[in-house]
Amino acid sequence: MNRLLVSVSVGALAALCSTMATAQQASPERATTIDEVIVTAQRREQAAQDVGIALSVLSGESLTQQGVTNVNQLQNATPNLEVEPAFGGGAAQFRLRGVGFQDYASNNSPTVGVYVNEVAYPVPVMTQGLIFDIDRVEVLRGPQGTLYGRNTTGGAISLVTKRPTEDLSAGLMTEWGSQDQFRAEGHVSGPIAATVRGRLAVSTEQGGAWQRHRDTGETLGDADRSGARALIDWTPSDSLSFLLDVHGGIDKSENQGLYLISDFLTRDGDGDGVSNGVVIPADKDRSKTGWGLSPRFAAEIGRDVNAKPGRDNASWGTSLNANLALNGLNLSSISSFETLKRSEYGDWDASASVEADTFFGSDVDVVSQELRLVSDNDSALTWVAGFYYSRQDLHERYSSDFIDLLGTYAQVAYDQKVESWSLFGQAEYAFANQLKAIFGLRYEEETRELEGFGSAFGGATALPPTSVDTRMTPLTGKTALEFKPSDNLLIYGSVSRGAKSGGFTTYNTGDRSGIEPFDPEILWAYEVGFKADPSRAVQVNGAAYYYDYNGQQVLSAVCGANGPVGRFTNADSKIYGAELEGVFRPTAGLRISQNVSYKQGEYTDFIDLDIPACQQTRTTVLIDKSGDEIPFPSLSYGGSISYDWTVSGFAVTAETNYAYRDEYPSWLGARYDVEAYWLANASVTVGPEDANWSVTFWARNLFDQDYDLTRNFFTNASIAQPGRPRTIGARLSLQY
């Protein structure tokens, strides 16, 4: 199958390129203007170029072109966004403009808020479902809170799905690729009754395993996830509307395998922790991995002893968005319930040795209610005011098997309740057609209660269950000025303050000190930017920022009997950087987009553990890292080029997109630095101009770049999660 796809793809590209010159002459005149993009970043429909916020907008079509099926993959399509996976599993660690939080547990809030149809997903692992039937994704950089339900320091990612249509429509997309990869997505949409419209969308992703066990040759990494979403849009009158969203998903996928980046000296299984086992050489081939379960741990976590690392997760949720138009006002209510049941086994020593096997058993329920009142008039003053309430209930069991290291396994179990409410608002006043002032405030009260925290090694006496809590009551907000000297230029400057709640380090087995809460963080953001349309064929946006970061939540460590164990602490720092994005239509049919971003950060007050000293001597040595750079990639670059034309009644589009990520230095030492890498994708789409079907031949990671997504260690295994190698395939799209 793979050879056939290569032949077809190369043959199609050659034929299409050879006819490009004549096709250009024969094709009808095509638009050379940049389409206007409408967003709801400020809770009302606006052209993206009229919003004085640094934001990127990705269409559903561009996500399909780039093969984006989950939130993590957005990092290759958005400047200054990194989404780091945790140890090959289903937890996303977001970083936007260098503001991030490295935590593979489920109990702490992220720095970047993720929303689907205006509903927040406040637990990072809840974001790992399939992305499908998407209208657009809006990525907002900088603190958010005066317009959004939740408070964030890094920014927000808002996914907006396609809405029910006035007329009957249907569509189907099927995609086949290397390593038996298969994806399908379909929808049907249209009127149900005189005032009721509906839309049903489904999606599935299967196969794709490209890694093999270094000893047995078994494959690892097959996807097995599906999702569905039903929308009911009821408009009983011109002033009243309801949108009901019911959705769910299952994920029985195998995990991405890890590989060894250095020789691994295993233990002999007697539990004395002495390195007298065998040496597993470092993997020279990123497609090699390893795993293995002990019978006792398999029984403990409800897995077969021959099970592969993977998950058995189920999620569903519902929301009701009600809108009432009053005299000059719009009242909105968004009620939602989301739940996730997570069962995930990971092998973090990447070997058959049982020294770092892990299991997450999590039940998460989130209830939220948002009320929002928005002015609806053409006066100089416009405003938004709202109330938000959220309650999270988390029951989690986290287990680690150290049978070959310590002769036992360990378990952490706890419940966590998070309750928050807030009042928020933002007003805009236009002093003249060219000048606008913006002022926003948010007051919030949030309490996080960790209840019944128990930690034990098997066969040992457990630490008595403990309950602790942390609370924050920040006042945050935003002040901005927007100046529009001409219709095609917007200049803005803003000062904003964001907050992220404190929390607990919950995975320190046998050590209660980890659950002593770390403090909330406060971020002051200073930003200037511009949005320019010097012609109908050129669009250029830029922004520069400086962040004063107080109480930044940093992953540090404590030195235990068996080496360093992660623990969060607070530090002060500063971050500064800039971004530039452009879209160009220099000639008919040709579209070019480019983006580049740069950032630097430095700790101004940070006392950290000396990790190498702890690893070598098992003693606590503290070092002052004030003045050290914050470890994150400094430079990112990306873009896309597409060209469309007609050949003998066929519409043809050739497209390529690419992304560069700078080196990602690690706080753990040079061994764990992630090297810089380039990724490039390409596709050619062909379909009759007078028909509603098309065929696409595509290649992702076109040049078969070897690269890593993350590097880390657990116990004595130094591991990395590799990125996917080159994948080629074909896609058939039908529309009715």
TAKAHU-V830177 format. One line per field, one symbol per residue. burial: 1 if it has 24 or more other C-alpha atoms within 12 Angstrom, else 0. A space follows every 50 residues. Layout:
burial->???
This chain:
burial->00001001100110010001001100100000010011111111000111 11111111110111111111111111111111111111111111111111 11111111111111111111111111111111111111111111111111 11111111111111100011111111111111111111111000011111 11111111111111000111111111111111111000001111111111 11111111111101111010001000000101100111111111001101 10100011111111111111111110000111111111111111111111 11111111111111111111111110000001111111111111111111 11111111111111111111111111111000000111111111111111 11111111000010011111111111111111110000111111111111 11111111111111111111111111111111100011111111111111 11111111110111111111111111111111111001111111111111 11111111111101100000000010001111111111111111111001 11111111111111111100011111111111111110000011111111 110011111111111111111111111111111100
